[in-house]
């Protein structure tokens, strides 16, 4: 009689035992087993060993374990054959499959064809796929569709999904719950509006790959520590989301320290960054420092640099040397303003460097047409550069009121060209009527260059106070009153902001 070893699988925690049962010969009588037999266990019931790994039976055991993505696990030989077939298919489409050699590919060409066609329907071309062929390793149903569905949910238009994937194809590998949703929650925590999330991620999709406790958190904490108000972080991120990817030690802090060294107060710098966060993107060594040196080379005083930057922060990122050279030549040729006068113009209104020359000439031609000598027009522009940015229609109305109603000589306009920068209806006319009713005659400077409250105080007085030098007129900057402290619109910090800053510093 022969015997074989049968391995019994039992659902117990005991070790699996090898039990040998005799297999009877057909001609031999089978002995009778009873439960009461002291030395032999109960006879085993018929037990059929089956593979429970697959819902479909197969004669090849290596195909029976399901794969997470592809449905089956192939044998080594079959995998090699499938890989060759799929790579040949991709080559016929013009897709370079070298980067896919170390990855597990689907078992059939049909699955790969589905992925390629799905990506093409999104708007991706073969060249786009070749830029990041690893996207072909993502399952349509288990990777691509869930990710695209979430992106559309948070505000990225369906028509822009292809562009989004092309800009940041790594998003197809991400987990919605583990990686994407926490980043969106972090942005909402910074007060980025819900409707702006799609816009922010569309501009800087790489945010979805950042770790929350890394660069994003440290950059925000540093900005708050230098005086940026916490409630303005959200708008800053919306305007310039790239700041969340900037390292504090190598990018943000060196730029901030350099600007502070030029004389910019920390509070003013913080307000600048709140309104124009893109300044943080200017390269310190390649752009900012050369532009500052360029300003100095064109005659701008070092002590005036802070005022120039505060008025026009964009000047730090412009191709400044070419612009200044062009404008300086233009001012000398057309307006008869020498380099020293041009430097004063830039100090008072640095926006001049970006102003089109035909725009500059319109108000200049208007003044020349009023029989003003070119030398006087040049003096007016140097004293009040805002003239060249004024609208000619408004200048006409103010000029005709000056000549017909006020009846004053043109010399007063040369001495006080700021007259054209005040509103005719809200300031010039009402104040002139008040003076006329009282029979008071005064200079344009005394009439216009003061607040409404000061003007009323002057009218209530029994005498006309001695005129003094008017305030320095700097567009976009702070108002410097002679003999007084600098007037600033700086707000007092609330208790919440102080507490937030102390918390961040801890």
C-alpha positions in Angstrom: 0.0 0.0 0.0 1.3 3.5 -0.9 0.7 6.6 1.1 1.0 10.4 0.4 1.2 13.4 2.8 -1.8 15.6 2.8 -1.4 19.1 4.2 -4.6 20.1 6.1 -5.3 23.8 6.4 -7.1 24.6 9.6 -8.4 28.0 10.8 -6.6 27.8 14.1 -3.6 29.5 15.7 -1.9 26.1 16.2 1.0 25.2 13.9 0.1 23.3 10.8 0.6 19.6 11.4 1.5 17.0 8.8 -0.8 14.1 9.1 -0.4 10.9 7.1 -3.5 9.1 6.1 -3.4 5.8 4.3 -4.9 5.7 0.9 -6.7 2.4 0.5 -6.2 0.0 -2.4 -9.5 -0.5 -4.3 -9.2 -4.2 -3.5 -8.6 -3.7 0.2 -11.4 -3.4 2.7 -11.5 0.0 4.4 -11.3 -0.4 8.2 -14.1 1.1 10.2 -13.3 4.1 12.3 -15.4 5.2 15.3 -15.3 8.3 17.4 -14.7 6.2 20.5 -11.5 4.7 19.2 -8.9 5.7 21.8 -5.9 5.9 19.5 -7.2 7.3 16.3 -8.9 10.6 15.6 -12.2 10.9 13.8 -11.9 10.2 10.1 -11.4 13.3 8.0 -14.2 14.5 5.9 -13.4 14.8 2.2 -11.4 18.1 1.8 -10.8 19.7 -1.5 -7.8 22.1 -1.7 -8.6 25.0 -3.9 -7.0 28.4 -4.6 -9.0 31.2 -3.2 -6.9 34.0 -4.7 -9.0 34.6 -7.8 -12.6 34.5 -8.7 -11.8 32.7 -11.9 -10.0 29.4 -12.1 -6.9 29.1 -14.2 -4.5 26.4 -15.0 -1.6 28.9 -14.5 -1.2 29.6 -10.8 1.0 32.7 -11.4 -2.0 34.5 -13.0 -4.4 33.9 -10.1 -3.2 36.6 -7.6 -4.9 39.9 -8.5 -2.8 43.0 -9.0 -3.8 46.3 -7.4 -3.7 48.1 -10.7 -3.5 45.7 -13.6 -5.7 42.8 -12.6 -3.1 40.0 -12.8 0.5 39.3 -11.9 2.3 37.8 -14.8 5.2 35.3 -14.8 8.6 36.6 -15.6 8.6 35.4 -19.1 5.1 36.8 -19.8 6.0 40.1 -18.3 9.0 40.4 -20.6 6.9 39.6 -23.6 4.2 42.1 -22.6 6.7 44.8 -22.0 8.2 44.4 -25.4 4.8 44.5 -27.1 3.8 47.6 -25.1 7.1 49.4 -25.8 6.8 48.7 -29.5 3.3 50.1 -29.4 4.5 53.3 -27.7 7.3 53.7 -30.2 4.8 53.5 -33.1 3.1 56.5 -31.5 6.4 58.4 -31.1 6.6 58.0 -27.3 10.1 57.4 -25.8 9.7 54.6 -23.3 13.2 54.5 -21.9 12.0 55.8 -18.5 9.4 53.2 -18.2 11.8 50.3 -18.3 12.0 50.0 -14.5 8.3 50.4 -13.9 5.6 47.8 -13.9 3.5 48.2 -17.1 0.0 47.0 -17.8 -0.4 43.5 -19.1 -2.1 44.4 -22.4 -1.8 47.0 -25.1 -5.4 47.9 -24.7 -4.9 49.2 -21.2 -1.9 51.4 -22.4 -3.9 52.6 -25.4 -6.7 53.7 -23.0 -4.2 55.8 -21.0 -2.7 57.4 -24.1 -6.1 58.3 -25.6 -7.4 59.6 -22.3 -4.4 62.0 -21.9 -4.8 63.1 -25.5 -8.4 63.9 -24.9 -7.3 66.2 -22.1 -5.3 68.1 -24.7 -1.8 66.6 -24.2 0.3 65.9 -27.2 2.8 63.2 -27.8 5.5 65.8 -27.2 3.9 66.7 -23.8 3.9 63.0 -22.9 7.5 62.6 -23.8 8.3 65.5 -21.4 7.1 63.2 -18.6 6.4 59.7 -19.8 6.0 58.4 -16.3 2.4 59.7 -16.4 1.7 56.5 -18.5 2.3 54.5 -15.3 -0.9 56.0 -13.8 -4.1 54.1 -13.9 -7.0 55.9 -15.6 -9.6 54.8 -13.1 -7.5 54.7 -9.9 -5.2 57.6 -10.4 -6.0 60.0 -13.1 -9.8 60.3 -12.8 -9.9 60.8 -9.0 -7.2 63.5 -9.2 -8.8 65.4 -12.1 -12.2 65.2 -10.4 -10.7 66.8 -7.3 -8.9 69.5 -9.2 -12.1 70.5 -11.0 -13.9 70.5 -7.6 -11.6 73.0 -6.1 -12.0 75.4 -9.0 -9.8 74.5 -11.9 -11.9 74.7 -15.0 -12.3 71.5 -17.0 -10.9 73.2 -20.1 -7.7 74.0 -18.1 -7.1 70.5 -16.7 -4.9 69.5 -19.7 -2.8 72.6 -19.3 -2.5 72.0 -15.5 -1.4 68.3 -16.0 1.1 69.5 -18.6 2.6 72.0 -16.2 2.7 69.6 -13.3 2.2 66.0 -14.4 3.4 64.7 -11.1 0.0 65.5 -9.7 -1.3 62.3 -11.3 0.7 60.2 -8.8 -0.7 62.1 -5.8 -3.2 60.9 -3.3 -6.2 63.2 -3.0 -6.8 62.5 0.7 -3.1 62.3 1.9 -1.4 65.0 -0.3 -3.8 67.3 -2.2 -6.5 68.0 0.3 -4.1 69.1 3.1 -2.5 71.6 0.8 -5.9 73.1 -0.1 -6.8 73.2 3.6 -3.5 75.0 4.3 -4.2 77.7 1.7 -7.7 78.3 3.1 -6.1 78.7 6.5 -4.0 81.5 5.1 -7.2 83.3 4.2 -7.0 82.5 0.5 -10.5 82.8 -0.7 -12.2 79.6 -1.8 -12.9 80.9 -5.2 -9.2 81.8 -5.6 -7.8 78.4 -4.8 -8.1 77.3 -8.4 -6.4 80.5 -9.6 -3.5 80.1 -7.1 -2.9 76.5 -8.0 -3.2 77.2 -11.7 -0.4 79.8 -11.4 1.8 77.6 -9.2 0.7 74.0 -9.4 3.9 72.8 -7.7 2.4 73.9 -4.4 0.5 70.5 -4.4 3.8 68.8 -3.9 5.1 70.8 -1.0 5.1 69.6 2.6 3.1 71.8 4.9 5.7 71.9 7.7 8.5 72.9 5.3 9.1 75.9 3.2 5.5 77.1 3.1 5.2 77.5 6.8 8.6 79.1 7.4 8.1 81.7 4.6 4.8 82.8 6.0 6.2 83.0 9.6 9.1 85.1 8.5 7.0 87.6 6.6 4.8 88.1 9.6 7.9 88.6 11.8 9.0 91.6 9.7 5.7 93.3 10.0 3.4 91.9 7.3 -0.1 91.8 8.7 -1.5 88.2 9.0 -4.7 89.2 7.3 -2.8 90.2 4.2 -1.0 86.9 3.8 -4.0 85.5 1.9 -4.1 88.3 -0.7 -0.3 88.1 -1.1 -0.4 84.4 -1.8 -3.3 85.0 -4.3 -1.2 87.7 -6.1 2.1 85.9 -6.0 1.8 82.2 -4.8 5.5 81.6 -5.6 6.5 83.1 -2.2 5.3 79.9 -0.5 8.1 78.0 -2.4 10.9 80.5 -1.5 13.4 79.6 1.1 13.8 82.2 3.8 17.5 81.9 4.4 18.6 82.0 0.7 15.9 84.1 -1.0 13.6 86.2 1.2 15.8 87.3 4.1 18.8 88.4 2.0 16.5 90.6 -0.1 14.7 92.1 2.9 18.0 92.8 4.7 19.4 94.6 1.6 16.4 96.8 1.2 16.5 97.7 4.9 20.1 98.6 4.5 19.1 101.2 1.8 17.1 103.1 4.5 13.7 101.7 4.0 11.8 101.5 7.3 10.7 97.9 8.1 7.1 99.1 8.4 7.2 100.7 4.9 8.8 97.6 3.5 6.1 95.4 5.0 3.4 97.6 3.4 5.2 97.4 0.1 5.3 93.6 0.2 1.6 93.4 1.2 0.6 95.4 -1.9 3.3 94.0 -4.3 4.3 90.6 -3.2 6.0 89.9 -6.5 9.0 92.0 -5.3 10.1 88.9 -3.5 10.7 87.3 -6.8 13.3 89.8 -7.9 16.8 88.3 -8.0 19.0 90.1 -5.5 22.4 89.7 -7.2 21.3 89.7 -10.9 18.6 92.4 -10.8 18.1 94.4 -7.6 21.7 95.3 -6.7 22.6 96.3 -10.3 19.5 98.4 -10.6 20.4 100.3 -7.4 23.9 100.9 -8.7 22.3 102.1 -11.9 20.2 104.7 -10.1 23.3 106.0 -8.3 25.2 106.2 -11.6 22.4 108.4 -13.1 22.7 111.0 -10.3 20.0 109.8 -7.9 21.3 110.6 -4.4 21.9 107.7 -2.0 19.7 109.2 0.6 16.8 109.4 -1.9 17.0 105.7 -2.8 14.5 104.7 -0.1 12.0 107.2 -1.3 12.4 106.2 -4.9 11.9 102.5 -4.1 8.9 103.2 -1.8 7.2 105.2 -4.5 7.9 102.8 -7.3 9.0 99.3 -6.1 8.8 97.9 -9.6 11.9 99.9 -10.4 13.9 97.2 -8.7 13.0 94.6 -11.4 13.1 96.6 -14.6 15.8 96.6 -17.3 16.7 99.9 -15.7 19.8 100.9 -17.5 18.2 100.9 -20.9 15.1 102.7 -19.7 17.0 105.4 -17.9 19.4 106.0 -20.8 16.4 106.3 -23.2 14.5 108.7 -21.0 17.4 110.8 -20.1 18.2 111.4 -23.8 14.6 112.1 -24.5 14.3 114.7 -21.7 17.5 116.4 -22.8 16.5 116.5 -26.5 12.8 117.4 -26.3 12.4 119.1 -22.9 15.8 120.7 -22.6 16.3 119.1 -19.1 19.9 118.4 -18.2 21.1 115.2 -16.5 21.0 116.9 -13.0 17.4 117.9 -13.6 16.5 114.5 -14.9 17.9 113.0 -11.7 15.6 115.3 -9.6 12.7 114.2 -11.8 13.4 110.6 -11.1 13.7 111.2 -7.3 10.3 112.9 -7.2 8.5 110.6 -9.7 10.4 107.4 -10.5 7.4 106.1 -12.6 8.8 108.4 -15.3 11.2 105.5 -16.4 8.2 103.5 -17.6 6.1 106.3 -19.0 5.8 106.3 -22.8 7.3 109.3 -24.5 4.3 110.2 -26.5 2.3 110.4 -23.2 5.0 112.7 -21.8 4.8 115.1 -24.8 1.0 115.7 -24.7 1.0 117.9 -21.5 4.3 119.4 -22.5 2.9 120.4 -25.9 -0.2 121.8 -24.2 2.0 124.1 -22.0 4.1 125.2 -24.9 1.0 126.1 -26.9 0.0 128.5 -24.1 3.0 130.7 -25.0 5.1 129.4 -22.2 8.9 129.4 -23.0 10.5 126.0 -23.2 12.8 127.0 -20.3 9.8 127.7 -18.1 8.2 124.4 -19.1 11.4 122.6 -18.2 11.5 124.3 -14.8 7.8 123.3 -14.2 8.5 119.6 -15.1 11.6 119.5 -12.8 9.7 121.1 -10.0 6.5 119.0 -10.5 7.1 115.9 -12.6 3.5 114.8 -12.1 2.7 117.3 -14.9 3.8 114.9 -17.6 1.3 112.3 -16.3 -1.6 114.6 -16.2 -4.6 114.4 -18.6 -4.6 117.2 -21.1 -8.4 117.6 -20.8 -8.3 118.3 -17.1 -5.3 120.7 -17.6 -7.3 122.6 -20.2 -10.2 123.2 -17.8 -7.9 124.2 -15.0 -6.0 126.6 -17.2 -9.1 128.3 -18.6 -10.4 128.8 -15.1 -7.1 130.2 -14.1 -7.1 132.7 -16.9 -10.8 133.7 -17.2 -12.0 133.5 -13.6 -8.9 134.1 -11.5 -7.2 136.4 -14.0 -3.7 135.7 -12.8 -0.4 135.9 -14.8 1.3 132.8 -16.2 4.3 133.5 -14.0 2.3 132.1 -11.0 1.8 128.8 -12.9 5.6 128.6 -13.5 6.2 129.2 -9.8 3.5 126.7 -8.7 3.0 124.1 -11.4 1.4 121.8 -8.8 -1.8 123.8 -9.6 -2.6 121.3 -12.4 -2.5 118.4 -10.0 -5.4 119.6 -7.9 -9.0 118.9 -8.7 -10.8 121.9 -10.3 -14.3 121.1 -9.0 -13.5 119.8 -5.5 -10.6 122.1 -4.4 -9.7 125.0 -6.8 -13.2 126.5 -7.4 -14.6 126.2 -3.9 -11.5 127.7 -2.3 -11.2 130.5 -4.8 -14.9 131.4 -4.3 -14.4 131.6 -0.5 -11.4 133.9 -0.9 -13.2 136.1 -3.4 -16.2 136.5 -1.1 -13.8 137.7 1.7 -11.7 139.9 -0.7 -8.5 138.0 0.1 -5.7 137.7 -2.5 -3.0 135.2 -2.0 -0.6 132.9 -3.9 -1.6 129.6 -5.4 0.6 127.8 -2.9 -1.2 129.4 0.1 -4.6 128.7 -1.5 -4.1 125.0 -2.5 -1.3 123.4 -0.6 -3.0 122.7 2.7 -5.7 120.6 4.1 -9.3 121.7 4.3 -9.0 122.1 8.0 -5.9 124.4 7.7 -7.6 126.4 5.0 -10.6 127.0 7.3 -8.3 128.1 10.0 -6.6 130.5 7.7 -9.9 132.0 6.6 -11.1 132.5 10.3 -7.9 134.4 11.1 -7.7 138.2 11.0 -4.4 138.1 9.1 -2.8 136.0 6.4 0.0 133.9 7.9 3.5 134.2 6.5 4.0 131.7 3.7 6.5 129.0 4.2 7.9 126.3 2.0 5.2 123.9 1.0 5.3 120.2 1.7 7.5 118.0 -0.4 5.2 116.4 -3.0 6.2 112.8 -3.6 3.7 110.7 -5.4 3.0 107.5 -3.6 5.4 108.4 -0.8 5.1 110.0 2.6 4.3 113.7 3.1 7.3 115.5 4.6 6.2 118.8 6.3 9.0 121.3 7.1 9.4 121.7 10.8 7.0 118.9 11.6 7.3 115.2 12.0 6.8 112.9 9.0 3.1 112.4 8.3 2.4 108.7 7.9 -0.7 106.6 7.4 0.7 103.7 9.4 -1.9 101.9 11.4 -1.6 100.9 15.0 -1.3 97.2 15.4 -4.2 95.4 17.0 -3.8 93.2 20.0 -4.4 90.1 17.7 -1.6 91.0 15.4 0.8 91.5 18.3 -0.2 88.2 19.8 0.2 86.5 16.4 3.7 87.9 15.9 4.8 86.8 19.4 3.4 83.4 18.8 5.3 83.0 15.6 8.5 84.3 17.2 8.2 81.6 19.9 
